[in-house]
Amino acid sequence: MHRVSKVSAGLAVVLGLGGSALLNPAAAQIAGLPNDIQVRLGGAGTLGGKMMRELATAWAAKLGLPNVRVVAGAEPDEYDVTADRAESKQKLKVSVSAKGTGNGSEPLARGQLDFWMTTRPVQESDLESLRRKGAPNVPTLQQFTTGGNENLIGLDPMAIIVNSKNPVKTLSYQQVRDLYAGKITNWSQLGGASLPVGLFTLDSAIGTTAGFCGTVLAINDVNKCLDSMAKLAGPRLTSVEDMADSVGRTPGGVGYISVSERKNTRAVPVGTDCGTGIEPTSFRVKSDEYPIVTRLYLYTYPGRPLSPSARSFLDFIMSVPGQAAVAKSGKADLAPSVAPDAYSDERLDHVRDAQDGDHTRIRPTDARAFEEAISNASRLSVTFRFQAGTNDLDSRGEADVGRLVQLLQEPAYKNMQIVLVGFSGASGDYGEGRALSRDRASAIRDRLLATQSNLTDTVAIGVGPAAAVACNLDPDTATLNQRVEVWLRKRG
């Protein structure tokens, strides 16, 4: 089989340290801010723990305020990051209340917060709860998710964790469902040691639970999800630290947690109905190929302008040093990165596989088109996904257009050809799926050309279900195949 030339290492040098592209360097500056620089955040502990401490500390350093301290609050999961400079009157305070996603919406609505930290998109049930509590001027769901109010700031891969001595190699979605439904009560039923299963879950107020229930257990109502679980090995846990500790000390324990928080437990690769075990590698996470990824959001309240301090902090988070702080905290940042060399060869090895039990035969013309398109090219982690059946991007895709444009404005890209490859799932009519994949790639090309007219050497093709990255037999992962990938090839 034709192989792709190894150009990733050189491209990584072009992109910068570690292969991460520069985002718009709109970092906050001390000029124009008040003497008392204050930002207030509340909600998910996944954001409000180490991640927000790293961000606040890095922001203070960028502002030239070196005397950084973390001061415990009056209640658990509350703290302030403060900073100042002896010769300056300006002081910074970032106040964080990390009591869970469900505990941030009302303070935001009442003007007590600048940002609501969440590990899931805002839901209609959040707005209904605000109305019941008498919050004033509750906006619509559409208002919350448009106009810059929804800000994706990082990614957090979720892991299914077991005790470090448990030898189980992979767990499929269905096996995890059977574990939590009580259909599997001993690890010997999965070929492991004779150990009783110890189920653990986080409380409903912790956004990770909503992600686990919706993505893995396929139950979107978190309360119904928790009620459906078999007998637990202990009470519902109120912190991610408790989850890792509980599974770590229980020989047959199993739970779910952020990969960065797994501590002394072991993350089990997530298997699919196609038999593949997907590891949460950095590139797989950033390209949306690892299926259990929590998106980390900061929401602002519709119709309420941000203060200069809050706007400065948000700008910093989306800047190069801000995203570096996200990565330092153990989460996945949003900066484009380059796939490892082996990635291209792996994709070509499976170019004729639709991952649907050999039901779909990939057309030879599509397989050849994909091979030719990525010859001597390297893939970026930027992956565009769409609202079902349309060419409309999801919220991350809209932001990624800007990130890609910023990257392509770098002088190094004068000699780069942009190759956009659209893909579809394997269900439905082959020709219609292929046409949709081509239309979506062309739509991204048109967006790029409208933003930056010098990108005339941009190729857009669609190859339907060829070279699938996820199992089309599994409805939970099949949507990952509906995408447009970005590849770069150096000319000359």
C-alpha positions as CSV (number, residue, x, y, z in Angstrom):
1,M,0.0,0.0,0.0
2,H,1.1,3.5,-0.7
3,R,2.5,5.2,2.4
4,V,2.4,8.8,3.5
5,S,5.7,10.6,3.8
6,K,6.9,11.4,7.3
7,V,6.5,15.2,7.4
8,S,4.9,15.6,10.8
9,A,8.1,16.3,12.6
10,G,9.0,19.2,10.3
11,L,5.4,20.6,10.4
12,A,5.6,20.5,14.2
13,V,8.5,22.8,14.0
14,V,6.5,25.2,11.8
15,L,3.6,25.1,14.3
16,G,5.8,25.8,17.3
17,L,6.7,24.0,20.5
18,G,5.2,20.6,20.8
19,G,3.3,21.0,17.5
20,S,0.8,23.4,19.0
21,A,-0.3,26.3,16.8
22,L,-0.5,29.8,17.9
23,L,-3.9,31.1,18.7
24,N,-4.8,34.7,18.5
25,P,-2.3,36.3,21.0
26,A,-5.0,38.6,22.4
27,A,-3.7,38.3,25.9
28,A,-4.9,40.6,28.6
29,Q,-2.8,43.7,29.4
30,I,-2.7,45.6,32.6
31,A,-3.5,48.9,30.9
32,G,-7.2,49.8,30.9
33,L,-8.0,47.6,33.9
34,P,-9.2,49.1,37.2
35,N,-7.1,49.1,40.3
36,D,-9.2,46.3,41.8
37,I,-9.2,43.6,39.1
38,Q,-11.9,41.1,40.1
39,V,-13.4,38.1,38.4
40,R,-16.0,35.7,39.9
41,L,-16.6,32.1,38.7
42,G,-18.8,29.3,40.0
43,G,-19.8,25.8,39.0
44,A,-18.0,22.7,37.9
45,G,-15.1,21.5,40.0
46,T,-13.5,20.0,36.9
47,L,-12.8,23.6,35.8
48,G,-12.7,25.2,39.3
49,G,-9.9,23.1,40.7
50,K,-6.4,22.9,39.3
51,M,-7.4,24.3,35.9
52,M,-8.7,27.6,37.2
53,R,-5.8,28.0,39.6
54,E,-3.3,27.5,36.8
55,L,-5.2,30.0,34.6
56,A,-5.5,32.7,37.3
57,T,-1.8,32.3,38.2
58,A,-0.7,32.6,34.6
59,W,-3.0,35.6,34.0
60,A,-1.5,37.3,37.0
61,A,2.0,36.7,35.6
62,K,1.0,38.1,32.2
63,L,-0.3,41.2,33.9
64,G,3.0,41.6,35.7
65,L,1.5,41.0,39.2
66,P,4.0,38.4,40.7
67,N,2.8,38.1,44.3
68,V,0.3,35.3,43.7
69,R,-1.4,33.5,46.6
70,V,-4.2,31.0,46.9
71,V,-6.5,31.8,49.8
72,A,-9.1,29.2,51.1
73,G,-12.7,30.5,51.2
74,A,-15.2,30.3,53.9
75,E,-16.7,27.1,52.6
76,P,-15.2,23.9,51.0
77,D,-14.5,24.1,47.3
78,E,-14.2,27.9,47.5
79,Y,-10.9,29.9,47.1
80,D,-9.5,33.2,45.9
81,V,-6.4,33.6,43.7
82,T,-4.9,37.0,44.6
83,A,-1.9,38.9,43.2
84,D,-0.3,42.3,43.4
85,R,2.9,44.2,42.9
86,A,4.5,46.2,45.7
87,E,5.0,49.3,43.6
88,S,1.6,49.3,42.0
89,K,-1.9,50.1,43.4
90,Q,-3.4,47.4,41.2
91,K,-4.6,44.2,42.8
92,L,-6.1,41.0,41.3
93,K,-8.6,38.6,42.8
94,V,-10.1,35.6,41.0
95,S,-12.8,34.1,43.2
96,V,-13.8,30.5,42.5
97,S,-16.7,28.5,43.9
98,A,-16.4,24.9,42.6
99,K,-19.5,23.2,44.0
100,G,-20.6,21.5,40.8
101,T,-22.1,22.5,37.4
102,G,-25.6,22.6,38.9
103,N,-24.7,25.2,41.5
104,G,-23.5,27.9,39.1
105,S,-26.5,28.9,37.0
106,E,-28.5,30.8,39.7
107,P,-25.6,32.9,41.0
108,L,-24.8,33.8,37.4
109,A,-28.4,34.8,36.7
110,R,-28.5,37.0,39.8
111,G,-25.3,38.8,38.9
112,Q,-23.2,37.2,41.5
113,L,-20.8,35.6,39.0
114,D,-19.1,36.7,35.8
115,F,-18.8,33.1,34.5
116,W,-20.6,29.9,35.0
117,M,-18.2,26.9,34.7
118,T,-19.9,23.8,33.2
119,T,-18.8,20.4,31.9
120,R,-21.8,20.2,29.5
121,P,-23.8,22.5,27.3
122,V,-26.5,24.5,29.0
123,Q,-29.9,22.7,29.0
124,E,-33.5,23.7,29.0
125,S,-33.8,22.1,32.4
126,D,-31.3,24.7,33.7
127,L,-33.5,27.5,32.5
128,E,-36.6,25.9,34.0
129,S,-34.8,25.6,37.3
130,L,-34.0,29.3,37.2
131,R,-37.6,30.2,36.5
132,R,-38.8,28.1,39.5
133,K,-36.3,29.9,41.7
134,G,-37.6,33.3,40.6
135,A,-34.5,34.4,38.7
136,P,-35.2,37.6,36.8
137,N,-35.3,37.8,33.0
138,V,-34.4,34.2,32.3
139,P,-33.1,34.0,28.7
140,T,-33.9,31.4,26.1
141,L,-31.7,28.4,25.4
142,Q,-30.8,29.9,22.0
143,Q,-29.7,33.2,23.7
144,F,-27.4,31.2,26.0
145,T,-25.7,29.4,23.2
146,T,-25.2,32.3,20.8
147,G,-23.7,35.8,20.8
148,G,-20.5,34.8,22.5
149,N,-22.2,33.6,25.7
150,E,-21.0,30.0,25.2
151,N,-17.2,29.8,25.4
152,L,-15.5,26.4,25.0
153,I,-12.1,26.8,26.7
154,G,-10.8,23.2,26.9
155,L,-11.4,19.5,26.7
156,D,-11.4,16.8,29.4
157,P,-11.3,13.2,28.3
158,M,-13.3,10.9,30.6
159,A,-12.0,7.5,31.6
160,I,-13.7,4.4,32.8
161,I,-11.5,3.5,35.8
162,V,-10.9,0.3,37.7
163,N,-8.6,-0.7,40.6
164,S,-5.0,-0.7,39.5
165,K,-4.7,-4.4,40.1
166,N,-7.8,-5.3,38.0
167,P,-6.4,-7.0,34.8
168,V,-9.4,-6.2,32.5
169,K,-8.0,-5.0,29.2
170,T,-11.0,-3.2,27.6
171,L,-14.6,-2.5,28.4
172,S,-17.2,-1.9,25.7
173,Y,-20.0,0.6,26.0
174,Q,-22.4,-2.3,26.4
175,Q,-20.3,-3.9,29.1
176,V,-20.2,-0.7,31.1
177,R,-24.0,-0.4,30.8
178,D,-24.4,-4.0,32.0
179,L,-22.1,-3.3,34.9
180,Y,-24.2,-0.3,36.0
181,A,-27.4,-2.1,35.4
182,G,-26.4,-4.9,37.6
183,K,-26.3,-7.5,34.8
184,I,-22.6,-8.1,35.4
185,T,-21.9,-8.5,39.1
186,N,-18.5,-10.3,39.1
187,W,-15.4,-9.5,37.1
188,S,-15.2,-13.2,36.2
189,Q,-18.1,-12.7,33.9
190,L,-15.7,-10.6,31.8
191,G,-12.8,-13.1,31.9
192,G,-11.2,-11.4,35.0
193,A,-10.6,-12.5,38.5
194,S,-13.5,-13.6,40.7
195,L,-14.2,-10.3,42.3
196,P,-17.5,-8.7,43.1
197,V,-18.1,-5.5,41.1
198,G,-18.2,-2.4,43.2
199,L,-20.1,0.4,41.4
200,F,-19.4,4.1,42.2
201,T,-21.0,7.2,40.8
202,L,-20.7,10.9,41.3
203,D,-23.6,13.0,42.4
204,S,-26.0,14.6,39.9
205,A,-24.7,18.1,40.6
206,I,-21.3,17.2,39.1
207,G,-21.4,17.7,35.4
208,T,-19.2,14.7,34.7
209,T,-22.1,12.5,35.7
210,A,-24.3,14.0,33.0
211,G,-21.6,13.3,30.4
212,F,-21.2,9.7,31.6
213,C,-25.0,9.1,31.6
214,G,-25.6,10.7,28.2
215,T,-22.5,9.4,26.4
216,V,-21.9,6.0,27.9
217,L,-25.2,4.9,29.4
218,A,-27.3,6.6,26.7
219,I,-29.6,8.1,29.4
220,N,-29.8,11.9,29.0
221,D,-31.9,12.6,32.1
222,V,-29.2,12.4,34.8
223,N,-31.7,11.7,37.6
224,K,-33.3,8.9,35.7
225,C,-29.8,7.6,35.0
226,L,-28.8,7.5,38.6
227,D,-32.1,5.9,39.6
228,S,-31.5,3.1,37.0
229,M,-28.2,2.1,38.5
230,A,-27.8,-1.1,40.4
231,K,-26.8,-1.1,44.1
232,L,-23.8,1.0,44.6
233,A,-20.7,0.1,46.7
234,G,-21.2,3.4,48.6
235,P,-23.2,6.7,48.6
236,R,-23.1,9.0,45.6
237,L,-19.8,10.8,45.7
238,T,-19.5,14.6,45.8
239,S,-16.0,15.1,44.4
240,V,-13.8,13.6,41.7
241,E,-11.1,13.0,44.4
242,D,-13.5,10.8,46.3
243,M,-14.2,8.8,43.1
244,A,-10.5,8.0,42.5
245,D,-10.0,7.2,46.2
246,S,-13.0,4.9,46.4
247,V,-12.2,2.9,43.2
248,G,-8.5,2.8,44.3
249,R,-9.2,1.1,47.6
250,T,-11.9,-1.3,46.3
251,P,-10.5,-4.4,44.5
252,G,-13.5,-4.7,42.2
253,G,-14.3,-1.1,42.0
254,V,-15.3,0.7,38.8
255,G,-16.2,4.3,38.1
256,Y,-15.8,7.2,35.7
257,I,-13.6,10.3,36.0
258,S,-11.5,12.8,34.2
259,V,-8.3,11.1,32.8
260,S,-6.2,13.8,34.6
261,E,-7.8,12.9,38.0
262,R,-7.5,9.1,37.9
263,K,-4.6,9.1,40.5
264,N,-3.9,5.5,41.6
265,T,-6.5,3.8,39.5
266,R,-6.2,2.5,35.9
267,A,-8.0,3.9,32.9
268,V,-9.5,1.1,30.7
269,P,-9.5,1.7,26.9
270,V,-13.1,2.1,25.7
271,G,-14.0,-0.7,23.3
272,T,-16.7,-0.6,20.6
273,D,-19.0,-3.0,18.9
274,C,-16.3,-3.2,16.2
275,G,-13.8,-4.6,18.8
276,T,-11.5,-1.6,18.8
277,G,-10.1,-0.2,22.0
278,I,-9.6,3.6,21.8
279,E,-6.9,5.2,24.0
280,P,-7.3,8.8,25.2
281,T,-4.2,10.0,23.5
282,S,-3.7,13.8,23.2
283,F,-4.3,13.8,19.5
284,R,-7.3,11.4,19.6
285,V,-8.9,13.7,22.3
286,K,-8.2,17.0,20.4
287,S,-9.4,15.6,17.1
288,D,-12.7,14.3,18.7
289,E,-11.9,10.7,17.9
290,Y,-11.8,9.5,21.5
291,P,-15.5,9.1,22.2
292,I,-15.8,10.1,25.9
293,V,-14.6,13.7,26.0
294,T,-16.2,16.4,28.3
295,R,-16.2,19.9,26.8
296,L,-15.3,22.6,29.3
297,Y,-17.4,25.8,29.0
298,L,-17.5,29.2,30.5
299,Y,-21.0,30.8,30.1
300,T,-21.8,34.4,30.4
301,Y,-25.3,35.8,31.0
302,P,-27.1,36.9,27.8
303,G,-27.6,40.6,27.6
304,R,-25.2,41.4,30.4
305,P,-21.9,42.9,29.2
306,L,-18.7,41.6,30.8
307,S,-16.7,43.9,33.0
308,P,-13.3,44.9,31.6
309,S,-11.7,42.5,34.1
310,A,-13.8,39.6,33.1
311,R,-13.3,40.3,29.4
312,S,-9.6,40.5,29.9
313,F,-9.6,37.2,31.7
314,L,-11.6,35.5,28.9
315,D,-9.3,36.9,26.2
316,F,-6.3,35.6,28.1
317,I,-7.8,32.1,28.4
318,M,-8.2,31.9,24.7
319,S,-4.6,33.2,24.0
320,V,-1.5,31.2,23.6
321,P,-0.3,31.4,27.3
322,G,-3.9,30.8,28.5
323,Q,-4.2,27.6,26.5
324,A,-0.8,26.6,27.7
325,A,-2.1,26.9,31.2
326,V,-5.1,24.7,30.3
327,A,-2.7,22.0,29.1
328,K,-0.5,22.5,32.2
329,S,-3.5,21.7,34.4
330,G,-3.9,18.3,32.8
331,K,-6.7,19.1,30.4
332,A,-6.6,19.2,26.6
333,D,-6.1,22.6,25.1
334,L,-7.7,23.8,21.9
335,A,-4.6,24.8,20.0
336,P,-4.2,22.9,16.7
337,S,-1.6,20.1,16.9
338,V,-0.1,17.7,14.4
339,A,-0.8,13.9,14.3
340,P,2.1,11.6,15.0
341,D,3.7,10.0,12.0
342,A,2.1,6.6,12.5
343,Y,-1.3,8.1,12.4
344,S,-1.4,8.6,8.6
345,D,-0.3,5.0,8.0
346,E,-2.9,3.7,10.3
347,R,-5.6,5.6,8.5
348,L,-4.4,4.2,5.1
349,D,-4.4,0.7,6.5
350,H,-8.1,1.0,7.2
351,V,-9.1,3.2,4.2
352,R,-11.5,0.5,2.9
353,D,-13.1,-0.2,6.2
354,A,-16.4,1.5,7.1
355,Q,-16.3,-0.2,10.6
356,D,-19.8,-1.6,10.2
357,G,-19.3,-5.3,10.1
358,D,-18.2,-5.3,6.4
359,H,-21.8,-4.3,5.4
360,T,-20.5,-1.3,3.4
361,R,-18.0,-1.8,0.5
362,I,-15.9,1.4,0.1
363,R,-15.8,2.4,-3.5
364,P,-12.3,2.1,-5.0
365,T,-12.5,5.6,-6.4
366,D,-13.1,7.0,-2.9
367,A,-10.3,5.0,-1.4
368,R,-7.9,6.2,-4.1
369,A,-9.1,9.8,-3.7
370,F,-8.3,9.7,0.1
371,E,-4.9,8.2,-0.5
372,E,-4.0,10.8,-3.1
373,A,-5.4,13.6,-1.0
374,I,-3.2,12.9,2.1
375,S,-0.1,11.9,0.2
376,N,2.9,13.7,1.8
377,A,0.5,15.5,4.1
378,S,0.0,15.7,7.8
379,R,-3.2,16.0,9.7
380,L,-4.1,18.8,12.1
381,S,-6.3,18.1,15.1
382,V,-8.8,20.6,13.9
383,T,-11.9,18.6,13.0
384,F,-15.1,20.2,11.9
385,R,-18.4,18.6,12.9
386,F,-21.9,19.7,12.0
387,Q,-25.5,19.8,13.2
388,A,-27.3,16.7,12.0
389,G,-28.0,16.6,8.3
390,T,-26.8,20.1,7.6
391,N,-23.7,22.1,6.8
392,D,-24.1,24.2,10.0
393,L,-21.1,23.8,12.3
394,D,-21.5,23.0,16.0
395,S,-20.3,25.6,18.5
396,R,-16.7,24.2,18.7
397,G,-16.5,24.2,14.9
398,E,-17.4,27.9,14.7
399,A,-14.5,28.8,17.1
400,D,-12.2,26.4,15.3
401,V,-12.7,28.3,12.0
402,G,-11.1,31.3,13.7
403,R,-8.3,29.3,15.2
404,L,-7.5,27.8,11.8
405,V,-7.6,31.2,10.1
406,Q,-5.2,32.5,12.7
407,L,-2.8,29.6,12.1
408,L,-2.9,30.0,8.3
409,Q,-2.0,33.7,8.6
410,E,1.5,32.7,9.9
411,P,4.2,33.3,7.3
412,A,5.2,29.6,7.3
413,Y,1.9,28.8,5.6
414,K,2.7,30.6,2.4
415,N,4.0,27.3,1.0
416,M,1.2,25.1,2.5
417,Q,-1.6,23.5,0.6
418,I,-4.8,23.0,2.7
419,V,-6.5,19.7,2.1
420,L,-10.1,19.4,3.5
421,V,-11.5,15.9,3.5
422,G,-15.1,15.3,4.2
423,F,-16.5,12.0,5.6
424,S,-19.9,10.5,6.3
425,G,-21.2,7.6,8.4
426,A,-22.0,4.2,6.8
427,S,-25.8,4.3,7.4
428,G,-28.2,5.4,4.7
429,D,-27.6,5.8,1.0
430,Y,-23.9,5.7,0.0
431,G,-24.2,8.3,-2.7
432,E,-26.1,10.7,-0.5
433,G,-23.6,10.4,2.3
434,R,-20.7,10.9,-0.1
435,A,-22.4,14.0,-1.5
436,L,-23.0,15.4,2.0
437,S,-19.3,14.8,2.9
438,R,-18.2,16.7,-0.2
439,D,-20.6,19.6,0.4
440,R,-19.4,20.0,4.0
441,A,-15.8,20.1,2.9
442,S,-16.6,22.7,0.3
443,A,-18.5,24.7,2.8
444,I,-15.5,24.9,5.1
445,R,-13.3,25.9,2.1
446,D,-15.8,28.7,1.2
447,R,-15.6,29.9,4.8
448,L,-11.9,30.0,4.8
449,L,-11.7,31.8,1.4
450,A,-14.3,34.4,2.6
451,T,-12.1,35.1,5.6
452,Q,-8.7,35.0,4.0
453,S,-8.7,35.3,0.2
454,N,-5.1,34.2,-0.3
455,L,-6.0,30.6,0.5
456,T,-6.6,29.8,-3.1
457,D,-4.6,26.5,-3.0
458,T,-7.2,24.8,-0.8
459,V,-8.6,21.4,-1.9
460,A,-12.0,20.1,-0.8
461,I,-13.1,16.5,-1.4
462,G,-15.6,14.1,0.0
463,V,-15.0,10.4,0.4
464,G,-18.2,9.2,2.2
465,P,-17.7,6.4,4.7
466,A,-14.0,5.6,3.8
467,A,-11.3,5.5,6.4
468,A,-13.7,5.5,9.4
469,V,-12.2,6.5,12.7
470,A,-15.1,5.1,14.9
471,C,-17.5,2.2,14.9
472,N,-20.5,2.7,12.7
473,L,-22.3,-0.2,14.4
474,D,-22.4,1.7,17.6
475,P,-24.8,4.7,17.5
476,D,-22.8,6.4,20.3
477,T,-19.6,6.5,18.2
478,A,-21.0,6.6,14.7
479,T,-21.5,10.3,14.7
480,L,-17.7,10.7,15.1
481,N,-17.4,9.7,11.4
482,Q,-19.4,12.6,10.2
483,R,-16.6,15.2,9.9
484,V,-14.3,17.3,7.8
485,E,-10.6,16.8,8.5
486,V,-7.8,19.3,7.9
487,W,-4.5,18.1,6.3
488,L,-1.5,20.2,5.3
489,R,1.0,19.6,2.5
490,K,4.1,21.6,1.9
491,R,4.4,22.7,-1.7
492,G,7.6,22.5,-3.7
